[in-house]
Amino acid sequence: MAVIFSGIQPSGELTLGNYLGALRNFLEFQDEHECYYCIVNQHAITVPQDPKELFANTRKLAALYLAVGLDSKKSTLFVQSEVPEHVKLGWVMITSSYVGELERMTQYKDKSQKQGDSIPAGLLVYPPLMAADILLYQTKYVPVGEDQTQHMELTRNLAQRFNRLYGEVFTVPEIYLGKGGARVMSLQEPTKKMSKSDDNQMATIRLLDDADTIAKKIKRAQTDSLNHVHYDKENQPGISNLMGIYQAITKDSLEAIEAKYEGKGYGAFKGDVAELLVDTLQPIQARYNELKDSSELDVILDQGAQKAHEVAAKTYRKVELAMGLHRK
C-alpha cells in the first residue's frame, strides 16, 4: 500500500469544483492505499484570520470531508495544529531552504506584489511547511492540481537535499495529477477555474448551497447566444462547462448529452443541470448537518490526530537522530 497525503485549508467552503475535480476521486484511494487527509489550519494563518471563523471553518471542513464519503476506518483525518511534528519539521525544512527558491514561488510573487511592503513572512516560508506536511508520513503520492506542481517540486528538492546531507530519511514523493477528474470552471467567467475565493458569489457552486441558490446560479450561468447544447470549449466555453458538470455526475458521453438536448435549448438543459446538482448535493448536506456539531466528529478527529502523531513522531525522531538534534 502506498501512502497518499492531501491537505486543504479551512478558508471558505468547498466548491463543486473541489468535489468533482479532486475530492471525489481522491476518496477512491482509501480502498487501496494508506491515506492521510489533513486540514491545514496552520497554512491558513499565513494571512490574518478571524479566530472564530477559523475555528468554525476547521470543523466545517472536517464534517464535509466525511460527508462526501471519507471513511474514518480506512483513512486518517486530522487537524494540522493538533500534530506538533508539522511545525517542528517545518522549521527544519525552512533551514534547509534557500531564500531565492522561496522568492521564486509563483504564489508568493503574486501575493507579495499586491501587498507591497507589508508582506507576512509566512507567505514566504509556508512552502517548506507544506513539504513537512507531506514528508512526515513518508508519502509516495500527493494528488494535486497543476497549480501546485511548483510546490511539489520544491518538496521533492528538499527531501533529496536532506537525504543527501544526512542520509536516507525521507521518501521522495511523486506528483499525482489525477485522472478523470472534472475541471469545473467559473459559472460567470468560464475560461477561469471555479474558485472558493471568487468575489462573485454567482460564479461558484458551494457544497452547502441550498436548492434555490443552486437553481439561481445555474440559471444565470454565462453561456452564449447560439442556444445549441454543443461541446466546444473554445467557442462555447459556458455551455461546455455545464456539459462537463453534467457528464461528471451522470457519466454520459458528451455526444449522448448533445443528442438528448438536440433542439431543446439552454433553458431546459440548465434546469436539468440544476436538478442533477441538487440531487447530488442533498445527501452530502444531510450527512454534514448530522456531523457538524456532533461528538462523533470530535471522536474521529481525536483518533485521527493520535494516529497521525504516532506516524509523524517516528519520522521526526529519525530527523533528530540524523541531524544531531537529540540528547540521548
Salt bridges, closest charged atoms under 4 A:
GLU13 OE2 - LYS60 NZ 3.53
ASP31 OD1 - LYS74 NZ 2.70
GLU85 OE1 - HIS309 ND1 3.04
GLU101 OE2 - ARG161 NH1 2.79
ASP133 OD2 - HIS43 NE2 2.64
ASP133 OD1 - HIS86 ND1 2.71
GLU174 OE2 - LYS140 NZ 2.90
GLU189 OE2 - LYS192 NZ 3.40
ASP209 OD2 - LYS217 NZ 2.82
GLU258 OE2 - HIS230 ND1 3.01
GLU290 OE1 - ARG287 NH1 3.04
GLU296 OE2 - ARG287 NH2 2.96
ASP298 OD1 - ARG59 NH1 2.96
GLU320 OE1 - ARG317 NH1 3.28
